[in-house]
Amino acid sequence: MPEKLALSADQFAGSGSHAVATYLKTFQVLSYEQLQAALSDLFGLTLSQGGLVNLLQRAQRRFRSGREEAVSTLCRAAVVASDETGARIEGSNAFHWVFHAADAVVHQALPTRGAVVVREMMDGQWPAVWISDRYTAQQGHAAQHQTCLAHLARDIAYVVEASDDPVPWRLQLWLASVFALAERVTTLATSTLAAKRRSLDRQLGAILATPSGCDLTCDLQVKIGRARAQLLIFLAHPGAVGPTNNGSERLLRPAVIQRKITNGYRAMWAAEGEAAIRTVVDTPRLTGGTPFGTILKTVSA
C-alpha cells in the first residue's frame, strides 16, 4: 500500500490544500463525495461536506479582486467577444456567460441571457468591435459588429444537405473563399483587403438577389441579408478581429462539461464562485499561465 501524505490540521487549513480542493472541484468537476474521497486518498484527511463547503467558500473569496481587475481590463478593450450557454442553478434554468478580449477573460453565472447582462458588464464602455453570434441580446454593444461566420457555415451546410437548390452551394463556396482570405489577412496590404472586401460583398449581393423557389433557401437569404453588414468587418481589423467566435465557444466548453456531468449547481454562491475562479485562471492562460499555478498563487496571496 502506498504511504499517504500526512498533513496536520494547520497544514490542511493552509493555502496548498485550499488550492488542491479548489482545483479538483472546479477543473476536474469532482462531486463533494468524490472530493472527499480524493482528499482522503491523497492526504489521509476526513472532512464532512459542510467542511468542504466552508473551505471552498473561503478559497473563492480570494478570487474577487482578480475578477474585478479582469472586468476592468475587459471594459477598456477595443475588441470584445461574448457568448453564453445554458446552466442549472438551484434547480432552475440559468446561463453561463463569457466575455473575452486580447488580455482578459470574464465568466459570469446569471439567471438571464438578456442584453442587460452585456450592458452591466461593460458599464457604459463602447468597444470598436464586438464579436458574437446573431442573438439579439449580444447585438448593438460596439461601434461595429462581427457576426460569427462559423454559425453561418453550419446554417448553410444544413440547407445544402436538405435541398437541391444551387444558391446554398454558391453561398458555401463564397464562405470558403472568405475563410481562405482570413488565413492570410495579416499578410495583405490595407488597400488589397479593402478591394477584396468590396469584391466579396458584390458577390454576396448577387447570390442573395438570386430568385429561388426553395423555402429553406429563401429563409437563408433573408437571414444572411440581415447580417450582411456584419460579415466582413474582420477585414478592416487584420489580426485584431477574427471571422468567428470560436474563442468564446472554447472558453465555454468547460462550463458545458460541468453541466453535463453534474446537472448544475446546488447554490448560486457555487456558480458565482466558480465563474470568478475561471475568470482569474483563464485570463493569465492567455499568456501561458496554468490553472493550478494560478489558483495556488491566488489563494496564497
C-alpha positions in Angstrom: 0.0 0.0 0.0 1.4 3.4 -0.9 2.1 5.7 2.1 -0.4 8.5 2.4 0.9 12.1 2.6 0.0 13.1 6.2 -0.9 16.7 6.8 -1.7 18.3 10.2 -4.9 20.3 10.7 -2.9 23.5 10.5 -1.3 22.4 7.2 -4.7 21.4 5.7 -6.1 24.9 6.5 -3.2 26.4 4.6 -3.2 27.7 1.0 -1.9 24.5 -0.6 -4.8 22.3 0.4 -7.3 25.1 -0.4 -5.7 25.3 -3.9 -5.9 21.5 -4.4 -9.6 21.3 -3.3 -10.5 24.3 -5.5 -8.7 22.9 -8.5 -10.2 19.4 -8.2 -13.8 20.8 -7.6 -13.6 23.4 -10.4 -11.4 22.0 -13.1 -11.8 18.2 -12.6 -15.5 18.5 -11.8 -15.5 16.3 -8.8 -18.6 16.0 -6.7 -18.4 16.6 -3.0 -18.4 12.8 -2.4 -15.6 12.4 -4.9 -13.6 15.3 -3.5 -13.9 13.8 0.0 -12.5 10.5 -1.3 -9.7 12.2 -3.2 -8.6 14.2 -0.2 -8.7 11.1 1.9 -6.7 9.1 -0.6 -4.2 11.8 -1.3 -3.7 13.3 2.2 -5.4 10.9 4.6 -7.9 13.6 5.6 -11.5 13.1 6.6 -13.8 16.1 6.0 -17.6 16.5 6.1 -19.3 18.0 3.2 -20.0 21.0 5.3 -16.3 21.4 6.0 -15.6 21.2 2.3 -18.2 23.9 1.6 -16.6 26.2 4.1 -13.2 25.5 2.7 -14.3 26.2 -0.9 -16.1 29.4 0.1 -13.0 30.7 1.9 -10.9 30.0 -1.2 -13.4 31.6 -3.6 -13.3 34.9 -1.7 -9.6 35.2 -2.7 -10.6 35.4 -6.4 -12.9 38.5 -6.1 -10.2 41.1 -6.6 -8.7 39.3 -9.6 -12.1 39.1 -11.2 -12.7 42.8 -10.7 -9.3 43.5 -12.3 -10.2 41.3 -15.3 -13.6 43.1 -15.7 -11.8 46.5 -15.6 -9.3 45.3 -18.3 -12.1 43.9 -20.5 -14.0 47.2 -20.4 -11.0 49.1 -21.8 -10.6 46.6 -24.7 -11.1 47.8 -28.3 -12.4 44.3 -29.4 -14.6 42.2 -27.2 -16.3 38.8 -27.9 -19.1 37.2 -26.0 -21.2 34.1 -25.8 -23.4 32.1 -23.3 -24.6 28.6 -22.7 -27.3 27.1 -20.6 -26.8 26.2 -16.9 -28.8 24.9 -14.0 -28.5 26.8 -10.7 -30.6 25.9 -7.6 -32.8 23.7 -9.8 -33.7 26.5 -12.3 -32.6 27.3 -15.8 -29.8 29.9 -15.9 -26.9 30.9 -18.1 -23.1 30.9 -18.0 -21.7 33.9 -19.9 -18.2 34.5 -21.1 -16.6 37.8 -22.3 -13.1 38.0 -23.6 -10.6 40.4 -25.2 -6.9 40.1 -26.1 -5.8 40.3 -22.4 -8.8 39.4 -20.3 -11.5 36.7 -19.9 -14.5 37.2 -17.7 -17.0 34.4 -16.8 -20.4 35.2 -15.2 -23.3 33.0 -14.0 -26.7 34.6 -14.2 -30.4 33.7 -14.4 -30.9 35.6 -17.7 -29.4 35.8 -21.2 -30.8 39.3 -21.8 -28.9 42.3 -23.2 -28.9 43.8 -19.6 -26.0 41.3 -18.9 -23.8 42.9 -21.5 -24.7 46.5 -20.6 -24.0 45.9 -16.9 -20.7 44.1 -17.7 -19.4 46.9 -20.0 -20.7 49.7 -17.7 -21.2 52.2 -20.5 -17.9 51.4 -22.3 -18.2 51.2 -26.1 -15.6 48.9 -27.9 -14.7 49.4 -31.5 -15.8 45.9 -32.4 -18.0 43.2 -30.8 -17.9 39.6 -31.9 -20.8 37.2 -31.3 -23.4 35.1 -33.0 -26.6 36.7 -34.3 -28.5 36.6 -31.0 -30.2 39.9 -30.5 -29.1 40.4 -26.9 -25.5 40.4 -28.0 -26.0 43.0 -30.7 -25.6 46.7 -30.6 -22.8 47.0 -27.9 -20.0 48.4 -30.1 -19.3 50.7 -33.0 -19.1 47.7 -35.3 -20.2 44.0 -35.0 -18.5 40.9 -36.5 -21.1 38.1 -36.8 -19.6 34.6 -36.3 -19.2 33.1 -39.7 -18.9 29.6 -38.2 -22.5 29.8 -37.2 -23.5 30.8 -40.7 -21.4 28.0 -42.2 -23.5 25.5 -40.2 -26.7 27.0 -41.3 -25.6 27.0 -44.9 -24.3 23.4 -44.7 -27.8 22.3 -43.4 -29.6 23.8 -46.4 -27.0 22.4 -48.9 -27.8 18.9 -47.5 -31.6 19.4 -47.3 -32.2 20.9 -50.8 -31.1 20.6 -54.4 -31.1 24.4 -54.8 -27.8 25.8 -56.2 -28.0 29.0 -54.1 -26.9 27.5 -50.8 -24.0 25.8 -52.6 -22.9 29.1 -54.1 -23.1 30.6 -50.5 -20.9 27.8 -49.3 -18.3 28.5 -51.9 -18.4 32.2 -51.1 -17.9 31.5 -47.4 -15.0 29.1 -48.2 -13.3 32.0 -50.1 -13.8 34.3 -47.1 -12.2 31.7 -44.7 -9.3 31.3 -47.1 -8.8 35.0 -47.1 -9.0 35.1 -43.3 -6.0 32.8 -43.1 -3.7 35.3 -44.8 -5.4 38.5 -43.7 -2.3 39.8 -41.9 -0.1 39.4 -44.9 -2.0 41.6 -47.3 -1.9 45.4 -47.7 -4.8 47.5 -46.4 -5.8 48.6 -49.9 -5.8 45.0 -51.1 -8.1 43.9 -48.2 -10.4 46.8 -49.0 -10.6 45.8 -52.6 -11.2 42.1 -51.8 -13.9 43.2 -49.3 -15.8 45.2 -51.9 -15.5 42.2 -54.3 -16.8 39.7 -51.8 -19.7 42.0 -50.9 -20.7 42.3 -54.6 -20.5 38.6 -55.0 -22.7 38.1 -51.9 -25.2 40.7 -53.1 -25.6 38.8 -56.4 -26.2 35.5 -54.6 -28.7 37.0 -52.2 -30.6 38.5 -55.1 -30.9 35.2 -57.0 -34.6 34.1 -57.1 -35.3 30.7 -55.5 -38.4 28.5 -55.2 -37.0 26.8 -52.1 -38.3 28.0 -48.8 -35.2 27.0 -46.9 -33.1 28.9 -49.4 -35.3 32.0 -49.2 -35.1 31.9 -45.3 -31.3 31.6 -45.5 -31.1 34.5 -47.9 -33.1 36.7 -45.6 -31.1 35.6 -42.6 -27.7 36.4 -44.3 -29.1 39.6 -45.8 -29.9 40.9 -42.3 -26.4 40.2 -41.1 -24.7 41.3 -44.4 -23.1 44.4 -43.0 -21.5 42.4 -40.1 -19.9 39.6 -42.1 -16.6 41.1 -43.3 -15.8 43.5 -40.5 -12.7 41.5 -39.7 -11.0 42.5 -42.9 -10.8 46.1 -41.7 -9.1 44.9 -38.5 -6.5 42.4 -39.6 -5.1 40.3 -36.7 -7.3 42.0 -34.1 -10.7 40.7 -35.2 -11.4 37.1 -36.3 -14.2 35.9 -38.6 -15.6 33.5 -36.0 -16.5 33.5 -32.3 -14.8 30.1 -31.8 -12.7 31.6 -29.0 -15.8 32.1 -26.9 -17.1 28.6 -27.6 -13.7 27.1 -26.4 -13.9 29.1 -23.2 -17.4 27.9 -22.6 -16.7 24.3 -23.2 -15.7 23.5 -19.5 -19.0 25.0 -18.4 -20.9 22.7 -20.8 -18.9 19.7 -19.5 -19.7 20.8 -15.9 -23.4 21.0 -16.7 -23.5 17.5 -18.3 -21.6 15.8 -15.5 -23.2 17.5 -12.5 -26.5 18.8 -13.9 -25.7 22.2 -12.4 -25.1 23.9 -9.1 -26.9 23.4 -5.9 -26.4 27.1 -4.8 -25.8 30.4 -6.5 -22.6 31.0 -4.5 -21.1 28.0 -6.0 -21.9 29.1 -9.6 -20.7 32.7 -8.9 -17.6 31.4 -7.2 -16.6 29.1 -9.9 -17.2 31.8 -12.5 -14.8 34.1 -10.6 -12.2 31.3 -10.4 -12.5 30.6 -14.1 -12.1 34.3 -14.8 -8.9 34.6 -12.7 -7.5 31.4 -14.2 -8.4 31.9 -17.9 -7.0 35.5 -18.0 -3.4 34.5 -17.4 -3.9 31.4 -19.5 -3.9 33.9 -22.5 -0.2 34.4 -21.8 0.7 30.8 -20.8 -0.4 30.6 -17.2 -1.5 27.2 -15.8 -4.8 26.6 -13.8 -3.3 25.1 -10.7 -0.4 27.5 -10.6 -2.8 30.5 -10.8 -5.1 29.0 -8.2 -2.2 28.4 -5.8 -0.8 31.9 -6.3 -4.3 33.5 -5.7 -5.2 31.6 -2.6 -1.7 32.2 -1.2 -1.8 35.9 -1.7 
